């Protein structure tokens, strides 16, 4: 049996939970405003929004995180 102080007994850190991001959260995460996000989507340079209701869209949080990671990697 492992003791609580044993590093083996510690659970691995969970990855960020996948969720639907609404536009305000995408704006905060990317620093882009609505018009720029939609222009990038139109050009195929940003993840597409998914319809989540009759008048509502959202973005897959994992797609946004991956997009950000790729942009940062290009800067290096």
Buried (B, 14 or more C-beta within 10 A) or exposed (E): EEEEEEEEEEEEEEEEEEEBBBBEBBBEBBEBEEEEBBEBBEEEEBBEBEEEEEEEEBBBBBBBBEBEEEEEEEEE
